[in-house]
Amino acid sequence: MSAPKKCANAACSCVPPEKAKYCSAHCEGVANKTEIVCHCGHDNCSGNG
């Protein structure tokens, strides 16, 4: 059994919905940028600052 895939935003630790690359519109919107702190808004994200 494989581990759930992580959001494609490197600063984010969330698991996106099935067949999605990102967990939120925020993460998709910063796809071509580098974030140090994730601002996806999910309480369980360890990338939140």
Long-range contacts (C-beta under 8 A, 24 or more apart in sequence): 7-40, 9-35, 9-38, 9-40, 9-47, 10-34, 10-35, 11-35, 11-36, 11-37, 11-38, 11-47, 12-38, 12-40, 12-45, 12-47, 13-38, 13-44, 13-45, 13-46, 13-47, 14-40, 14-42, 14-44, 14-45
